[in-house]
């Protein structure tokens, strides 16, 4: 068992991995090793990509997380480790494979059934007019007609589907999600009168709210941490191969210092996320918007520095840095939106 204890202001946070957790992580790591061999590009073999995404879905991560709630482990931390491990291999495949997990966990927390198997979470944003409400959702492009869990923070959930939205005179705008060629951002503009057409209205108690926030925190922090790990790995590989003045650039002091900084920041990103999840498991208040913003800021800074190791080459499509950078930016927006207090 790997063991590490770090003291916070009030207590020690245990970063160790017990045998049950490690067994799950090792199983996911085997899947990640196969995903890592797959080409990460817009022209990649789409049939193979779909097969790898389906393998992730076949794990039934939501059911696994729910089954662990009665065990001695922290299920949100397990979710974080799964997301991070998969994202370290391929960030887009990890996001597409895990994108339906939050809706499944909401269904479990709310104690009800989803309207359809293709269900996603939509987050409330500023209203366009007094008579309307607006919501944002992020889904893979191949999901044609999902139903939605509308989360009106802090404690209100409702279900709608495309037919209800259309019947209420509301609209859905589908736009490409930057960084994810196979991803869409959906903007739902719902008429206030359409609220009466929802399938179910559910109010969450404080415990349920914090449980939901912990799972959302685990997903997005894990994806960002995994993407950062991939960027760091790629920057180290590039610096070993790229030469200037007759030697690899990692032997130049300025580049070596940058590489050291991004390695430290990558570990700091993961450590902060795990500490927040441990705090949430202890007292229910560790997963906050401020914490999400800290992880997003640290992740974006680290990926930017990794990109700059390659200089202008970092923006070339043939290298992975630009794709990772765009995906971390997109995930940061999703993360902050999901953690809004209300």
C-alpha positions in Angstrom: 0.0 0.0 0.0 1.3 3.4 -0.9 1.0 5.7 2.1 1.3 9.5 2.4 -0.2 11.7 5.1 -0.2 15.5 4.6 -1.3 17.9 7.4 -3.8 20.5 6.6 -4.8 23.4 9.0 -6.9 21.1 11.1 -6.0 17.4 10.4 -4.0 15.0 8.4 -5.2 14.0 4.9 -4.6 10.4 4.0 -3.4 10.0 0.4 -2.8 6.3 0.7 -4.5 3.8 -1.6 -5.9 0.7 0.1 -5.9 -2.7 -1.6 -9.6 -2.5 -2.7 -9.1 0.9 -4.3 -5.8 -0.2 -5.9 -7.4 -3.3 -7.4 -10.0 -1.0 -9.1 -7.4 1.5 -10.3 -5.2 -1.3 -11.7 -8.2 -2.7 -13.6 -8.9 0.7 -15.1 -5.2 1.2 -15.9 -5.2 -1.9 -18.1 -8.1 -0.4 -20.1 -6.2 2.9 -20.2 -3.1 1.2 -21.6 -5.2 0.1 -24.6 -6.8 3.5 -25.1 -3.4 5.1 -25.0 -2.4 3.2 -28.1 -5.2 4.7 -30.1 -4.4 7.7 -32.2 -5.7 11.0 -30.7 -6.7 13.0 -33.7 -9.8 14.2 -35.6 -9.1 11.7 -38.4 -8.6 8.7 -36.0 -10.4 5.4 -36.7 -13.9 6.3 -35.5 -15.0 2.7 -35.3 -12.1 2.0 -32.9 -12.9 5.1 -31.0 -16.5 4.1 -30.5 -15.4 0.6 -29.4 -13.1 2.1 -26.7 -15.8 4.4 -25.5 -18.2 1.5 -25.3 -15.7 -0.4 -23.2 -15.7 2.4 -20.7 -19.5 2.4 -20.6 -19.6 -1.4 -20.2 -17.7 -1.0 -16.9 -20.9 0.7 -15.6 -19.0 3.2 -13.5 -22.2 4.7 -11.9 -23.3 1.3 -10.6 -19.8 0.7 -9.3 -19.7 4.0 -7.5 -23.1 3.4 -6.0 -22.1 -0.1 -4.8 -19.1 1.4 -3.0 -21.2 3.8 -0.9 -21.7 1.1 1.7 -18.0 0.2 1.8 -15.2 1.7 3.9 -13.7 3.5 0.8 -14.6 7.0 -0.4 -16.6 6.4 -3.6 -16.0 10.0 -4.9 -12.3 9.4 -4.6 -12.6 6.2 -6.6 -14.5 8.1 -9.3 -11.7 10.7 -9.3 -9.0 8.0 -9.8 -11.0 6.3 -12.6 -11.5 9.6 -14.4 -7.9 10.6 -14.0 -6.5 7.3 -15.1 -8.6 7.2 -18.3 -8.0 10.9 -19.1 -4.2 10.3 -18.8 -4.6 8.0 -21.7 -7.0 9.9 -23.9 -8.9 12.9 -22.6 -11.7 12.9 -25.2 -12.4 9.2 -25.0 -12.5 9.5 -21.2 -14.9 12.4 -21.3 -17.2 10.7 -23.8 -17.1 7.4 -21.9 -17.9 9.0 -18.6 -20.3 11.8 -19.7 -23.5 10.0 -18.8 -22.3 9.0 -15.3 -23.4 12.3 -13.5 -27.0 11.9 -14.7 -27.1 8.2 -13.5 -25.7 9.3 -10.1 -28.4 12.1 -9.9 -31.0 9.4 -10.6 -29.6 7.4 -7.7 -29.4 10.3 -5.3 -32.9 11.6 -6.2 -34.3 8.1 -5.9 -36.2 8.1 -9.1 -36.0 6.8 -12.7 -34.7 8.7 -15.7 -37.1 9.4 -18.6 -34.7 7.8 -21.1 -31.4 6.0 -21.1 -29.9 9.0 -22.9 -30.0 11.4 -20.0 -27.7 14.3 -19.2 -27.4 17.2 -16.7 -28.3 20.8 -17.6 -27.1 23.6 -15.4 -29.1 26.9 -14.9 -27.5 30.1 -16.1 -28.7 33.7 -16.3 -32.2 34.1 -17.7 -32.5 35.8 -21.1 -35.8 37.3 -20.1 -38.0 37.3 -17.0 -40.3 34.9 -18.8 -37.5 32.4 -19.7 -34.9 30.3 -18.1 -31.6 29.2 -19.7 -29.7 26.0 -19.2 -26.4 24.6 -20.5 -25.5 21.0 -21.1 -22.5 19.3 -22.6 -22.9 16.0 -24.4 -21.2 13.8 -27.1 -22.4 14.7 -30.6 -23.7 11.2 -31.3 -26.4 11.6 -28.5 -29.4 12.7 -30.6 -32.4 13.2 -28.3 -31.4 13.1 -24.6 -33.7 13.8 -21.7 -32.4 16.3 -19.2 -32.0 16.7 -15.4 -32.5 20.4 -14.9 -30.5 21.4 -11.9 -31.9 24.7 -10.4 -29.3 25.3 -7.7 -29.0 24.7 -4.9 -31.7 22.1 -4.3 -34.2 21.7 -7.1 -34.2 19.0 -9.8 -36.6 18.5 -12.7 -36.7 16.2 -15.7 -37.7 17.1 -19.2 -37.2 15.6 -22.6 -37.0 17.1 -26.1 -40.8 16.6 -26.8 -41.7 18.5 -23.6 -39.3 21.3 -24.4 -40.8 21.6 -27.9 -44.4 21.4 -26.6 -43.7 24.2 -24.2 -42.6 26.5 -27.0 -38.9 26.3 -25.9 -35.8 25.7 -28.0 -32.5 23.8 -27.9 -29.5 25.2 -29.7 -26.7 22.7 -30.4 -23.2 24.1 -31.0 -19.8 22.4 -31.4 -17.8 22.1 -28.2 -14.4 23.6 -28.7 -11.6 21.1 -28.0 -14.0 18.1 -28.4 -14.7 17.5 -32.1 -17.3 14.9 -31.2 -18.8 17.1 -28.4 -21.7 19.5 -28.4 -22.8 22.3 -26.1 -26.6 22.5 -25.8 -28.3 25.8 -24.8 -31.9 25.3 -23.6 -34.1 28.3 -23.4 -37.3 27.3 -21.5 -40.4 29.3 -21.1 -41.5 29.7 -17.5 -44.9 28.3 -18.4 -43.1 25.1 -19.5 -42.1 24.4 -15.9 -45.6 22.7 -15.5 -44.7 20.3 -18.2 -41.7 18.7 -16.4 -41.8 14.9 -15.6 -40.8 15.3 -12.0 -39.9 17.9 -9.5 -37.5 16.9 -6.7 -36.0 18.8 -3.8 -32.7 17.6 -2.5 -31.7 17.9 1.1 -28.3 19.2 2.1 -26.7 15.8 2.4 -27.9 14.9 -1.2 -26.6 18.2 -2.5 -23.1 17.7 -1.1 -23.0 14.1 -2.3 -23.9 15.3 -5.8 -21.3 18.1 -5.7 -18.7 15.6 -4.6 -19.3 13.3 -7.5 -19.3 16.2 -10.0 -16.1 17.5 -8.4 -14.5 14.1 -8.7 -15.4 13.7 -12.4 -14.1 17.1 -13.6 -11.1 17.3 -11.3 -10.2 13.8 -12.4 -10.5 14.6 -16.1 -8.5 17.8 -15.7 -5.8 16.1 -13.6 -5.5 13.3 -16.1 -5.3 15.7 -19.0 -2.6 17.7 -17.2 -0.6 14.4 -16.6 -0.8 13.7 -20.3 0.5 17.2 -21.2 3.4 16.8 -18.8 4.3 13.4 -20.2 4.2 14.7 -23.8 6.3 17.8 -22.9 9.0 15.6 -21.3 9.0 13.3 -24.3 9.3 16.3 -26.7 12.1 17.9 -24.7 14.1 14.7 -24.8 13.8 14.4 -28.6 14.0 18.0 -29.7 17.5 19.3 -30.1 19.0 22.8 -30.2 22.6 23.8 -30.2 23.7 20.2 -30.5 21.8 18.8 -27.5 18.3 17.9 -26.3 16.4 21.0 -25.1 15.8 19.4 -21.7 19.5 19.9 -21.0 19.1 23.7 -21.3 18.5 25.2 -17.8 15.5 27.3 -18.7 13.6 24.4 -20.3 14.7 22.1 -17.4 13.2 24.5 -14.9 10.0 24.8 -16.8 9.7 21.0 -16.9 10.3 20.8 -13.2 7.6 23.4 -12.5 5.0 21.6 -14.6 5.8 18.3 -12.9 5.3 19.9 -9.5 2.1 21.6 -10.5 0.7 18.4 -12.0 1.2 16.6 -8.6 -0.2 19.7 -6.8 -3.4 19.6 -8.9 -4.0 15.9 -8.0 -3.1 16.4 -4.3 -5.5 19.4 -4.0 -8.4 17.5 -5.6 -7.8 14.4 -3.3 -7.6 16.6 -0.2 -10.9 18.3 -1.2 -12.6 15.0 -1.7 -11.3 13.7 1.6 -12.6 16.8 3.3 -16.0 16.3 1.7 -16.1 12.7 2.9 -15.3 13.9 6.4 -17.6 16.8 6.9 -19.5 17.3 3.5 -18.0 20.7 2.7 -14.8 20.2 0.8 -16.0 20.5 -2.8 -16.5 24.2 -3.4 -16.5 26.6 -6.4 -13.3 28.1 -5.0 -11.7 24.7 -5.0 -12.8 24.0 -8.5 -11.4 27.4 -9.7 -8.1 26.6 -8.0 -7.8 23.3 -9.9 -8.9 24.9 -13.2 -6.3 27.7 -12.7 -3.5 25.3 -11.8 -4.5 22.9 -14.6 -4.6 25.7 -17.3 -1.3 27.2 -16.1 0.4 23.8 -16.2 -0.9 22.9 -19.7 0.1 26.3 -21.0 3.6 25.8 -19.7 3.7 22.3 -21.2 2.7 23.8 -24.6 5.4 26.4 -24.3 8.1 23.8 -23.9 7.4 23.0 -27.6 7.4 26.7 -28.5 5.6 27.5 -31.7 5.5 23.7 -32.4 3.0 23.4 -29.6 0.3 24.9 -31.8 0.9 22.4 -34.6 -2.0 20.0 -35.2 0.4 17.0 -35.5 1.4 17.4 -31.8 -1.0 16.8 -28.9 -0.4 20.1 -27.0 -3.0 22.2 -28.7 -5.7 19.6 -28.4 -5.0 19.0 -24.7 -4.9 22.8 -24.1 -8.3 23.3 -25.7 -9.9 20.4 -23.8 -8.6 21.6 -20.5 -10.1 25.0 -21.2 -13.5 23.5 -22.1 -13.5 21.2 -19.1 -12.6 24.1 -16.8 -15.8 25.9 -18.0 -17.9 22.8 -17.4 -16.3 22.3 -13.9 -17.0 25.9 -12.8 -20.5 25.8 -14.1 -21.2 22.5 -12.3 -20.0 23.8 -9.0 -21.9 27.1 -8.9 -23.5 27.5 -5.5 -26.9 28.6 -6.7 
